[in-house]
Every structure is written in C-alpha cells, then in structure tokens.
Amino acid sequence: MKQDWHPDELAQHWTLSPDERELLGNKTGATRLSFAVLLKSFQFEGRFPERREDVASSIVAHLASQTGVSPDAYSEVDWSERTQRHQSAQISEHCGFRVFRAEDETAFIAWLSERVMSPNPEAETFKIAAYGHLRSQHVEPPATERLRRLLRLAVGQREERLVAGATAQLSAATRKALDTLVKTQTPESPADADQMPLFSARSELATVKDDDGAVSVETVLDETPNSNNYARLACPRRCSTTCLLSSLPTTGSVPGARRPVNYGVTRQKCATHSSPRCAGKGSEKSRTPWSSC
C-alpha cells in the first residue's frame, strides 16, 4: 500500500459510511481504531494489511478523527493472529466475502497458471493479479505463506505445459539429443561417487551458461565438448528450441532430466524461427517472458 495520500484521496477511499460507523459498535480505544483501519483497508485492496506499518500514518490520522480515538492509540493495537482473525471474520462477513477453502485451490492454481508471465512467483504483477481475481470472486485471500505456495505451484504448472508443448513438437531423435545435452555428470570412480552428494550435479549446458556473457548458439558449440549433439537437434520449423534450452538454468526440464531450481539466467532470443535449426544470430541479454517463446 502506498504511503503518500492526497486529502481528496483520503476523503474518497478512507471515509466511514454511517453503516460502517454502526459496525464499530461499542468498540473503544485501539480496538476501535484498528477495526476501522482493517475495514477500510479490506474494502480498498481486497485484503488485510500484514503489518501495522503497512498502513500510512495519514490514513490512521484520518480514521482516528472519525472514530474519536487518538492516532497514538494505533501503536497499541494488538496485531496478534487471534485478534486479527476475529476482526477479519466480522469484516469479511460485512463485505460479503467468504474464506478461501481447500477445494478452491485447484481452480485458483489453474487460473493463475494461465497468467504467468515470469518464472518468478514473487513478481508483484502476478500477486496483484491473484488478489484481484480473489476480490472479483468475493473470496478472502489465503494467508501469505499459503498464497506463496499456490503461486509457486501455478508457475510450476505453467512450466510443465511449456516444456510439454515444446517437447511434443520434437522428434524422438531430437529429444534424445536434448537429454544428452542436459544429462548430469556421472562419477568416474567410487571415490568420486562418495563426493557427489557434497556438490550439485551439473550438466554441460548449465556449466556453459554459468560463464560470463550472453549465451548463444556459438557459445554452446564452442564450449560444450559434446556440441555435435546440439548440432544434430534438428529443431522443427516454428519451434523456438533455443528459447526452450535457455529456460533450463541447471539440468533442464525435458522428460527424464532433473527439474530446474533457479531462473536467474540469460536467455537466448531467436532472431528467426524459419531456420530448421532455429539457430538465430544476434543474441541479446534479457529475461524474455514465457509468452514470447
């Protein structure tokens, strides 16, 4: 929530109506003020503030003048989960919202997965979309940690569809070549095997991508020992295999390979999709959203 509010904005969004004043009932002191803050915050954002500090002091002062409570009382507000739960339930009922239930998760994740634009589940635009959807359905948002878990699941679901869709366009020979490219290193001796748990398994492609500079087709061909496997990928027309490869930051996501654990990578952007190998020139360093792949 923003911290700077114009007086006209305060009057428009943070003024208690007669029925809202009645809802305050016989509440007094800090409880009366905190209830007013939670009520108007929920009406404005469709969710409750997570911390006392999230609410601007100008909002507190504006509501304090309407409730007849000193703004200083806000620092005494009991922000415990028990108190918040009781007040939140009363406010949600007043606003016509229901709680988020376990049976809502599947449909919510499916809705979110269609709107993933970044591998980062913590993207602010992604969270805003989630809160906006719940608000339109008159559903109270789940707790912060639960929502984060659902956002991660939605990103994972989108990832699975992306990989499955791209993989379906590839021939068996091409899929085998991709598996070889992202195959993790195997121990050369029993002694090496004992040390493997101490280090994360790495593929040749992941090793190349960790180097400084933008990753390009030429980089992979020059620095990957088994680059002949890459040369034989034979990517079908209109299949952006280069974009697919660069979305696999560690060991890849093709069937049979270990799932990626990190998305902070430089992506290869194809200049053309008409080449049979999709080996576009002129790579650029960017975080290309999935929707463009």
C-alpha positions in Angstrom: 0.0 0.0 0.0 1.3 3.5 -0.9 2.3 5.8 1.9 1.5 9.2 0.4 -2.1 10.2 0.1 -3.7 13.4 -1.1 -6.5 14.8 1.2 -9.0 14.2 -1.6 -8.0 10.5 -1.8 -8.4 10.1 1.9 -11.8 11.5 1.7 -12.8 9.3 -1.2 -11.4 6.0 0.0 -11.0 6.2 3.7 -14.2 7.8 5.0 -16.5 5.7 7.1 -20.1 5.5 6.0 -23.0 5.6 8.5 -23.5 1.8 8.4 -19.7 1.3 8.9 -19.8 3.6 11.9 -22.6 1.4 13.3 -20.5 -1.7 12.7 -17.9 -0.3 15.1 -20.5 -0.9 17.8 -19.2 -0.5 21.3 -15.5 -0.9 20.4 -13.3 1.6 22.1 -9.7 2.8 22.1 -7.1 1.0 20.0 -9.5 -1.8 19.1 -12.0 0.7 17.6 -9.3 2.4 15.5 -7.7 -0.9 14.4 -11.1 -2.3 13.3 -11.7 0.9 11.2 -8.3 0.6 9.6 -8.8 -3.1 8.8 -12.3 -2.5 7.4 -11.3 0.3 5.0 -8.1 -1.5 4.0 -10.0 -4.6 3.1 -12.5 -2.5 1.1 -9.7 -0.7 -0.8 -7.4 -3.6 -1.5 -9.4 -6.8 -1.1 -7.0 -8.0 1.6 -5.9 -7.1 5.1 -2.6 -5.4 5.9 0.1 -7.9 7.0 1.8 -5.5 9.4 0.8 -2.4 11.4 3.5 -0.4 9.5 1.8 -1.1 6.1 -0.8 1.5 6.7 0.2 5.1 6.1 0.1 7.5 9.1 -2.1 9.8 7.2 -4.7 7.1 6.9 -4.5 6.3 10.6 -4.9 10.0 11.4 -7.9 10.4 9.0 -9.7 7.4 10.6 -8.8 8.4 14.1 -10.5 11.7 13.7 -13.7 9.8 12.6 -13.6 7.3 15.4 -12.9 9.7 18.2 -9.6 7.9 19.1 -6.2 9.4 19.3 -3.8 8.4 16.4 -1.3 7.4 19.1 -3.5 4.5 20.1 -2.7 2.8 16.8 0.8 1.9 18.2 -1.0 0.0 21.0 -3.0 -2.2 18.5 -2.9 -5.9 19.3 -1.7 -7.3 16.0 -1.8 -10.9 17.1 -3.3 -13.6 14.8 -6.1 -14.4 17.2 -7.3 -10.8 17.4 -6.9 -10.3 13.6 -8.8 -13.5 12.9 -11.8 -12.4 14.9 -11.9 -8.9 13.4 -11.2 -10.2 9.9 -14.1 -12.6 10.1 -16.5 -9.9 11.1 -15.3 -7.6 8.3 -15.4 -10.3 5.6 -19.0 -11.1 6.5 -20.0 -7.5 6.4 -18.4 -7.1 2.9 -20.0 -10.3 1.6 -16.7 -12.3 1.3 -16.2 -15.9 2.2 -13.0 -17.6 3.4 -10.7 -19.3 0.9 -11.2 -23.1 1.1 -9.0 -26.1 0.3 -11.4 -27.0 -2.6 -10.7 -23.6 -4.1 -7.0 -24.3 -4.7 -7.2 -26.4 -7.9 -9.3 -23.9 -9.8 -7.2 -21.0 -8.4 -3.9 -22.5 -9.5 -5.3 -23.3 -12.9 -6.5 -19.7 -13.3 -3.1 -18.3 -12.2 -1.1 -20.6 -14.4 -2.8 -19.1 -17.5 -1.4 -15.7 -16.4 2.2 -16.5 -15.6 4.4 -14.0 -17.4 7.7 -14.6 -15.5 9.4 -17.6 -13.8 9.4 -15.6 -10.6 6.3 -16.4 -8.4 7.1 -13.4 -6.3 6.5 -11.0 -9.2 4.4 -8.1 -7.9 2.2 -8.0 -11.0 1.5 -11.7 -10.5 0.5 -11.2 -6.9 -1.7 -8.2 -7.8 -3.5 -10.4 -10.4 -4.1 -13.1 -7.8 -5.5 -10.6 -5.3 -7.6 -9.0 -7.9 -9.1 -12.3 -9.0 -10.0 -13.3 -5.5 -11.6 -9.9 -4.9 -13.7 -10.3 -8.0 -14.9 -13.7 -6.7 -15.6 -12.2 -3.2 -13.1 -14.6 -1.6 -10.9 -13.6 1.2 -7.2 -14.2 0.2 -5.4 -17.0 2.0 -2.6 -16.4 4.4 0.6 -15.0 3.0 2.6 -18.3 3.1 -0.2 -20.3 1.7 -0.6 -17.8 -1.2 3.1 -18.0 -2.0 2.8 -21.8 -2.2 -0.1 -21.5 -4.6 1.8 -19.0 -6.7 4.8 -21.4 -6.9 2.5 -24.3 -7.9 0.9 -22.1 -10.7 4.4 -21.2 -12.1 5.3 -24.9 -12.0 2.1 -25.9 -13.8 2.8 -23.3 -16.5 6.4 -24.6 -16.8 5.2 -28.1 -17.3 2.8 -27.1 -20.0 5.6 -25.0 -21.7 8.0 -27.9 -21.7 5.4 -30.5 -22.7 4.2 -28.3 -25.6 7.7 -27.7 -26.9 8.7 -31.3 -26.5 5.7 -32.6 -28.4 7.0 -30.7 -31.5 10.3 -32.6 -31.4 11.2 -35.9 -32.9 12.4 -38.8 -30.8 15.9 -38.2 -32.1 15.8 -34.6 -31.1 14.5 -35.4 -27.6 17.3 -37.9 -27.2 19.9 -35.3 -28.2 18.4 -32.8 -25.7 18.6 -35.4 -23.0 22.3 -35.9 -23.8 22.9 -32.2 -23.7 21.4 -31.7 -20.2 22.5 -35.0 -18.7 24.2 -34.5 -15.4 27.8 -35.6 -14.8 28.3 -39.2 -13.6 31.1 -40.2 -11.2 34.2 -41.7 -12.9 35.2 -43.7 -9.8 33.8 -45.0 -6.5 35.7 -42.2 -4.8 34.0 -39.6 -6.9 30.7 -41.2 -6.2 31.2 -40.7 -2.5 31.8 -37.0 -3.1 28.8 -36.4 -5.4 26.3 -35.7 -2.6 28.5 -32.8 -1.5 28.2 -31.0 -4.8 25.2 -30.3 -7.0 25.1 -32.3 -10.2 25.8 -30.2 -13.3 25.1 -30.6 -16.9 27.4 -29.4 -19.7 24.8 -26.8 -20.8 24.5 -25.4 -17.2 28.2 -25.1 -16.9 28.4 -23.1 -20.1 25.5 -20.8 -19.0 27.2 -20.0 -15.7 30.1 -18.3 -17.5 30.1 -14.5 -18.0 28.5 -13.1 -21.1 25.4 -13.9 -23.1 24.7 -17.5 -24.1 24.5 -18.0 -27.8 24.4 -21.0 -30.1 28.0 -20.3 -31.0 29.0 -20.3 -27.3 27.4 -23.7 -26.8 29.0 -25.1 -29.9 32.5 -23.8 -29.0 32.5 -24.7 -25.3 30.4 -27.8 -25.0 32.5 -31.0 -25.5 29.6 -32.8 -27.0 28.4 -30.0 -29.1 27.8 -32.3 -32.0 24.7 -33.4 -30.1 23.4 -29.9 -30.2 24.2 -29.6 -33.9 22.0 -32.6 -34.6 19.0 -31.3 -32.7 17.1 -30.6 -36.0 14.6 -28.3 -34.4 11.4 -28.3 -36.4 10.1 -25.1 -38.0 8.4 -22.5 -35.7 9.8 -24.4 -32.6 11.9 -22.0 -30.6 14.2 -24.6 -29.2 16.8 -22.1 -28.4 14.4 -20.3 -26.1 13.4 -23.6 -24.6 17.1 -24.5 -23.9 17.8 -21.2 -22.3 14.8 -21.6 -20.0 16.6 -24.6 -18.4 19.1 -23.0 -16.0 20.6 -26.1 -14.4 19.9 -29.5 -15.8 16.9 -28.9 -17.9 13.2 -29.8 -17.8 13.0 -32.3 -20.7 11.4 -35.6 -19.7 13.9 -37.7 -17.6 16.0 -34.7 -16.6 16.2 -33.0 -13.2 13.9 -30.0 -12.8 15.4 -26.6 -12.7 16.0 -24.9 -9.4 16.8 -21.3 -10.4 15.7 -18.9 -13.1 18.2 -16.1 -12.8 19.7 -16.7 -16.3 20.5 -15.0 -19.5 18.1 -16.1 -22.2 18.9 -16.6 -25.9 16.4 -14.8 -28.1 16.0 -16.3 -31.6 16.1 -13.8 -34.4 14.2 -16.1 -36.7 12.0 -19.2 -36.4 12.3 -20.2 -40.1 15.6 -21.9 -39.9 15.4 -25.7 -39.4 17.8 -25.5 -36.5 16.3 -22.3 -35.1 19.9 -21.0 -34.7 19.2 -17.3 -34.8 22.1 -14.8 -34.8 22.4 -11.8 -32.6 21.5 -13.0 -29.1 20.6 -10.4 -26.6 20.8 -10.5 -22.8 17.3 -10.3 -21.4 14.7 -12.0 -19.3 12.3 -12.9 -22.0 8.8 -13.6 -20.7 7.4 -17.1 -21.4 4.6 -15.7 -23.5 7.1 -14.8 -26.2 8.6 -18.2 -26.5 
